[in-house]
Amino acid sequence: MSDETNIIKLGRGRGRPPFQWTPEMEDYIVAKIVAGHSLRAIVQMAKDEDFKGKLFPSFETIMAYVASNEDFRHKYSRAKDIQQDLMAENIIDIMDGRYPGFETAELGQRKESAEIRKWVMGKLRRKKWGDVKVTEVTGADGAALIPPQTIDPRTLSPEAKAALYQALQMAIAQSEATDATPVEEDK
């Protein structure tokens, strides 16, 4: 990384000096994420314990750095993936009463904590941990089962044009709501 990618400006126009990133800070952030801590908790821990007397980035500065630095974005993303995989292991320990703080917890409390973690995992990595599984059916070598056809709308009847327009509007609405999940109301 060049020095330019390791510097991020804080508080534009406020006369603050640019913040200098170090590999030590990046490693600290990544290690704490893998250990299961939230980014806000990591910032607080660094202020309270590990980086006393040293400048440590704020939550907003870290997120700006994630957005602007491809190498760190990859490390951060991989750390979040590992964190969520470890969260799955924690659910088992919580339910078995082996997770710290849950050794004497009642079953209802352990179930609720496990459900919260499962919900978060399903929202953050829907493809891996979500409840909805999508199966795509394709032909040989991934080819479409039905070959695509070109439709000239000028040759369609007014009823067919209306049906085509309605189908396109539904397809657009579905693509815009791919992450929306139906919510069942409790009875």
C-alpha positions as CSV (number, residue, x, y, z in Angstrom):
1,M,0.0,0.0,0.0
2,S,1.2,3.4,-0.7
3,D,1.2,6.2,1.9
4,E,-1.7,7.9,0.0
5,T,-4.0,4.9,0.6
6,N,-3.0,4.7,4.2
7,I,-4.1,8.3,4.9
8,I,-7.7,9.4,5.3
9,K,-8.8,12.9,6.0
10,L,-10.9,13.5,9.1
11,G,-13.6,16.1,9.2
12,R,-13.2,17.8,5.8
13,G,-12.6,21.5,6.1
14,R,-12.1,21.5,9.8
15,G,-8.4,21.8,9.8
16,R,-7.7,18.4,11.3
17,P,-4.6,16.6,10.1
18,P,-5.0,13.4,8.0
19,F,-5.3,10.2,10.0
20,Q,-2.3,7.8,9.5
21,W,-3.3,4.1,9.3
22,T,-0.9,1.5,10.5
23,P,-0.8,-2.2,9.8
24,E,-1.0,-2.6,13.6
25,M,-4.4,-0.9,13.6
26,E,-5.7,-2.9,10.7
27,D,-4.6,-6.2,12.3
28,Y,-6.2,-5.1,15.7
29,I,-9.5,-4.3,14.0
30,V,-9.6,-7.5,12.0
31,A,-8.7,-9.7,15.0
32,K,-11.4,-8.1,17.2
33,I,-14.0,-8.6,14.5
34,V,-13.1,-12.2,14.2
35,A,-13.3,-12.5,18.0
36,G,-17.0,-11.4,17.7
37,H,-16.9,-7.7,18.6
38,S,-18.9,-5.0,16.9
39,L,-17.0,-2.2,15.3
40,R,-18.3,0.3,17.8
41,A,-17.2,-1.9,20.7
42,I,-13.7,-2.2,19.0
43,V,-13.4,1.6,18.9
44,Q,-14.3,1.8,22.6
45,M,-12.0,-1.0,23.6
46,A,-9.1,0.7,21.8
47,K,-9.8,3.9,23.7
48,D,-10.1,2.1,27.0
49,E,-7.4,-0.4,26.9
50,D,-5.2,-1.3,23.9
51,F,-4.4,2.1,22.3
52,K,-4.2,4.4,25.3
53,G,-2.4,7.5,24.4
54,K,-2.4,6.7,20.7
55,L,-4.8,8.1,18.1
56,F,-7.4,5.4,17.1
57,P,-10.0,5.9,14.3
58,S,-13.6,6.5,15.0
59,F,-16.4,4.2,13.7
60,E,-17.1,6.6,10.9
61,T,-13.4,6.9,9.9
62,I,-13.0,3.1,9.9
63,M,-16.1,2.8,7.6
64,A,-14.7,5.5,5.3
65,Y,-11.4,3.6,5.1
66,V,-13.3,0.3,4.4
67,A,-15.0,2.1,1.5
68,S,-11.8,3.7,0.1
69,N,-9.2,1.0,0.6
70,E,-9.7,-2.2,-1.4
71,D,-7.1,-4.2,0.5
72,F,-8.6,-3.4,3.9
73,R,-12.1,-3.8,2.5
74,H,-11.2,-7.4,1.5
75,K,-9.7,-8.1,5.0
76,Y,-12.7,-6.5,6.7
77,S,-15.2,-8.5,4.6
78,R,-13.3,-11.8,5.2
79,A,-13.2,-11.1,9.0
80,K,-17.0,-10.5,9.0
81,D,-17.5,-13.8,7.2
82,I,-15.4,-15.6,9.8
83,Q,-17.2,-13.8,12.6
84,Q,-20.6,-15.0,11.3
85,D,-19.3,-18.6,10.9
86,L,-18.1,-18.5,14.5
87,M,-21.4,-17.1,15.6
88,A,-23.0,-20.4,14.3
89,E,-20.6,-22.3,16.6
90,N,-21.5,-20.0,19.5
91,I,-25.2,-20.8,19.1
92,I,-24.5,-24.5,19.8
93,D,-22.5,-23.5,22.9
94,I,-25.2,-21.2,24.1
95,M,-27.9,-23.9,23.7
96,D,-25.6,-26.4,25.5
97,G,-24.9,-23.9,28.3
98,R,-21.2,-23.8,27.6
99,Y,-21.0,-20.2,26.3
100,P,-19.6,-17.7,28.8
101,G,-22.5,-16.0,30.6
102,F,-25.0,-18.7,29.7
103,E,-23.8,-21.6,31.9
104,T,-26.6,-21.0,34.4
105,A,-29.1,-19.3,32.1
106,E,-32.5,-20.9,31.7
107,L,-33.5,-22.6,28.5
108,G,-35.8,-19.8,27.4
109,Q,-33.1,-17.2,27.7
110,R,-30.6,-19.5,25.8
111,K,-33.2,-20.1,23.0
112,E,-33.9,-16.3,22.7
113,S,-30.2,-15.5,22.5
114,A,-29.7,-18.2,19.9
115,E,-32.7,-17.0,17.8
116,I,-31.3,-13.5,17.8
117,R,-28.0,-14.7,16.5
118,K,-29.6,-16.8,13.8
119,W,-31.7,-13.9,12.7
120,V,-28.7,-11.6,12.4
121,M,-26.7,-14.2,10.5
122,G,-29.7,-14.8,8.1
123,K,-29.9,-11.0,7.4
124,L,-26.2,-10.5,7.0
125,R,-25.5,-13.5,4.8
126,R,-28.8,-14.5,3.4
127,K,-27.4,-17.0,0.9
128,K,-25.6,-19.0,3.5
129,W,-27.6,-18.6,6.7
130,G,-31.0,-17.3,5.5
131,D,-34.2,-19.5,5.8
132,V,-35.1,-19.1,2.2
133,K,-33.2,-21.3,-0.3
134,V,-33.3,-20.7,-4.0
135,T,-32.7,-23.4,-6.5
136,E,-32.0,-22.5,-10.1
137,V,-32.9,-25.0,-12.8
138,T,-30.8,-25.0,-15.9
139,G,-30.2,-27.2,-18.9
140,A,-26.9,-28.9,-19.9
141,D,-23.8,-26.8,-19.2
142,G,-25.9,-24.1,-17.5
143,A,-27.9,-23.3,-20.7
144,A,-31.4,-22.0,-20.4
145,L,-34.2,-24.7,-20.5
146,I,-36.3,-22.4,-22.7
147,P,-34.4,-20.6,-25.4
148,P,-34.8,-16.9,-25.4
149,Q,-37.1,-15.4,-28.0
150,T,-37.2,-12.0,-29.5
151,I,-40.7,-10.3,-29.4
152,D,-41.5,-7.5,-31.7
153,P,-44.1,-5.5,-29.8
154,R,-45.3,-3.8,-33.0
155,T,-46.8,-7.2,-34.1
156,L,-48.7,-7.8,-30.9
157,S,-52.4,-7.3,-30.3
158,P,-53.3,-4.6,-27.8
159,E,-54.2,-7.3,-25.3
160,A,-50.8,-9.0,-25.7
161,K,-49.0,-5.6,-25.4
162,A,-50.9,-4.9,-22.1
163,A,-50.0,-8.4,-20.8
164,L,-46.4,-8.0,-21.8
165,Y,-46.3,-4.5,-20.1
166,Q,-47.8,-6.0,-16.9
167,A,-45.3,-8.9,-16.9
168,L,-42.4,-6.5,-17.3
169,Q,-43.7,-4.3,-14.4
170,M,-43.9,-7.4,-12.2
171,A,-40.4,-8.5,-13.1
172,I,-39.1,-5.0,-12.3
173,A,-40.9,-5.0,-8.9
174,Q,-39.5,-8.5,-8.1
175,S,-35.9,-7.5,-8.9
176,E,-36.3,-4.4,-6.7
177,A,-37.6,-6.4,-3.8
178,T,-35.2,-9.4,-3.9
179,D,-34.2,-8.9,-0.3
180,A,-37.7,-8.4,1.0
181,T,-39.0,-11.3,2.9
182,P,-42.7,-12.0,3.6
183,V,-43.6,-11.5,7.3
184,E,-46.2,-13.7,8.8
185,E,-48.3,-12.0,11.5
186,D,-48.7,-13.8,14.8
187,K,-52.2,-15.0,15.4
